Amino acid sequence: MAFEKITENSLVNKGVTGLPDVPGLTTTEMQAKFDELSRDVIIPKLNEIVDGLNGDEVGLSSQIENPETKEKDVIQNVVNAIYQVVKENSNKRHDHENKETLDKVTSELYESITELVSMFNGISAVDKTVTADDSKIPTSGAIVNYVTELGAGDMQKAVYDKDNTGIVDDAEKLGGVAPEEYLQKASLPDATVAFEVAETRSNISTGEKVSTVFGKIKKFFADLTAPAFAQMITTKEDLFATKATGYVPDAKAVADAVTDVTGNLNGLKFASISTSVTLLAANKQSFLGSLSDFGLPNNANVFGVFANCDWAVNVRFASNSKFYAYQIANVSNDATFILNFVVAYK
């Protein structure tokens, strides 16, 4: 019978030839790779030969080249030699020089190594100095030196926080004074400030002490008089109408009032009148006369009447254009006397 040879095509993807340095296979998968040639290629071909030669006495006695001795030998001896080679190859599958390393290479380890390699992708070297080169990793010593050059201090807790409060015991800005000696924000409403009144009035300035500022404020309050707290009159109408105390006129209100009064005084005439009047105790006022009775024009515009006598009376010019004398204080008896008064009119 004819036997087929083992060709190159029979060996494709068989065994460990062509695998990478780190195959990424489990231990069981790697062992199967070593046995693949013998189990899947050589042993099947060998069994085919044995089966083909079984019962063929002539065939068993036929001679072929022994792969061990390279000499002609009977087929049985050749088969035995091939079997021995295959057996030895199988026994040596666990004696590979990289076996210990390959046994440790699991799929999980392979993935971890791959991730680590990707992290360092683009890193070309480890440098002993800190530079701006992103392709170099500085050593720990280089980092320490770099930080020190930037001004790293020696802020040791045992030196600067001896009472273990987490706060520096003596800060330079506190001047060595304990924090509780300084004015706390929470105590400001109850703080007592000692100060002296300033000698002259002047504005407060930035950077001045609290006592100086309060002294200036006190000086301003001390110099204030009652008008500073009076209500302001801002119009001439309010100025003429206001008769109560506690008001201060605005300069414009005064100026407008003066202008108004001055305008009214232009062309003003005065008439001095002397007349006899009988003042009745039972009547509060007595009729004096009309404008014409005292020689004044009937259309005269009377601005004021000013009485001048020793009696508690005054003179009123009524809306009916007549003059009346009225009692300022009650009299007990009827009285007749001479009343002098001045009439201002236009």
VENQUI-V469175 format. One line per field, one symbol per residue. burial: 1 if it has 16 or more other C-alpha atoms within 10 Angstrom, else 0. A space follows every 10 residues. Layout:
BEGIN
burial = ???
END
This chain:
BEGIN
burial = 0000000000 0001110000 0011111001 1011111100 1100110010 0010000000 0010010000 0010111110 1100010011 0000000000 0100110001 0000000000 0000000011 0000011100 0100000000 0000000001 0000000000 0000000000 0000000000 0000001100 1000000000 0111111110 0000000000 0110110010 0000001110 0011001000 0000000000 0000001111 0000110101 1000000000 0100101000 1011111000 1011111000 1000000011 111111
END
